[in-house]
């Protein structure tokens, strides 16, 4: 799990630019998991930060991270509802996510498989799984963030995980019959 840098505005440093700069990478990574497309993720974060900037002075200093995360999720849900963006499903990530991978083809394949599998989930299931396992939020925090019940969060998580487990990218070969047509 990545370490999350938190930055809450205080009366001494109400600098939106400093917050946006510190949170950009984390927000883009979260948005990438929500959208499955790097360029859409950057657009989503940019749109979110523009909307947050308009209300920056009215956001309580202790709630900045919650407010921005909630805005990111809501903007993504709105984006998928409108279906204005045409999704181009690709079997690989078009760009790196600003982190070196030292040429490990295996980690690139694993990330591509995760992105592909997340893309098959409903928007709500994907959102719950990203917030739960990438952002490391508790189910109660997710319920508050999505403005839904705890049971709804648990249901989306359970169904999303079941769908991921059954996705062909994560199929485990049968150890009893490793080769089809082989005799016992």
N, C-alpha and C positions, 0 to 999 in steps of 0.2 A: 504494500500500500504506500502511496506517495505521502510524504509529509505535507500537510497543508499549512501554508503561511497565512495567518489571519492578520487582518489589518482593520482595525475599527477606527473610524474617524473620531477625533477628540476635539474639544474646543481649541487646543493648542495646534492641531494639524488637520484642519478640515479639507485637505488637499485631495480632490478627486483624482487628479492626474497621478499622484503617488499611489493611491489605492488601485487604480486601473492598471498601472504598470506592474505592481506587485502581484495582482491577481490574474493577469492576462493568461499566463501559461496554464494555470490550474483550470481556469474557466474554459479555455479552448479544448483542453483534454477532456473535460466533462462533456462539453458540447459535441466533441467528435464522437464520443460513445453514444450520445443521444441522436445524432444525425447520420452517422456512418459516412460522412463526407467532410474532408478537411476544409474545403472552401465554404461549405454551408456552415460548418462549425464556427469559422472565423466571422462570417456574416452574422450568425446568431449572437455571438458574444458582442460584436460591435453594435448591433441593434439594441441589445440588452443594456450595454453601458451607456448608450445615448439616451435611452429612456430613464435610466437611473440618474444620469447627470441632471436631467430636468427636475428631479425631486431631491437631489443630493442634500440640500440644506434642511429638509424636513425628515430625513431618515435618522432615527435615534442611533447614536454612536455604537451602542451595544448590539444593534440589530443589522448592521451593514452587511455582513456575510450572509445572514439568513435572507435579507431582502434581495440581495443580488442573485443568490441561488434560486430563490422562488421566482424572480423575474425571468431568469434564464429558462427555467422549466416551463413557465407559463408561455413565454414567447415561442418555445419549441412546440408546445401543444397547439398554439394558435397557428403556427406555420404549417403543421401537418394537417390541421383541420381545413385550412383554406386550399391546400393542395396547389398552391401557385408555383411551387418549385417542382420541377421534374427531376425525379431521382434517377441517376444513372448508377445502376448496380454494377459494381466491379469486383472481381475476385481478389483484388489487392488494394492497398492504400495508395492513393496517387502521390502522396508526399509523406516524408517523415514527420513525426510529431515533435519536432524540435528537441529530440533527445538522441544521443548517439546510440547505435545498436551494435557497434564494432563489427559489422559485417556478419552477424549471426543470422543466417538464413532461417534457422529454425524459429527464432523469436519473431521474425517478420511473418513467417507462415502462420504462427500461432495467433499473432495480432490480426492478420487478415481473416483467419477462421472465426475469431471472436467477433470481429466487425461484421462479417457476413451473417453469422448466427444471430447477432443482436438485431440485424436488419430484418429478420423474418418475424420478429416479435411485434405485438401491437405497441403503439406509442406509449401507453400507460405501463405495460409490462416492462418495456425497455427502460423507461424513466425510473421505475421503482428499482430495478436491478442495478442501474448505474448509480443511483443515489445510495443504495444499500451497500454495494460491494466496491464501488470505486470511490465515492465520497465518504464511505464508512459512516453513514448516518444510521441512527437507530430507527426502528419501525415507527415509533411515536413521532419522531422528528419528520419523517417522510409523510406521515399522515397529516401533520400540521402544515407542512410545506405544500402538499397537493390539495389541502382542504377536503380531505375525505376521512373515512373511518379507518381505524387500525385494522379491522377485518378486511377491508378492501385492499389495503396495502399487502397484507399477508396473502390474500388470494392472488393478487397480481404477481407477487414474488414466487409463490408456489407454482402457478401455471407457467410463468416465464422460465423458471429453472427446469421444469419438466420438459418444456419445448426445447431448451438448450441441450438438455441431456439426450434428447432423441434426435438432435440435428446430426446429419451425416458427417459433418466435420469433426464431431467428437465421438464417432462410432468406435467402439473397442472391438478389435478382431476376436473371434471366437477361439479361445485357447485350446479347446478340445479338437476342433477341426480347422487348423490354420489355413489349409488349402482346400478350396472347394473341389469336391470329387475325390478327395484322398480317402483311402481306406483306413480303418481303425487299427 
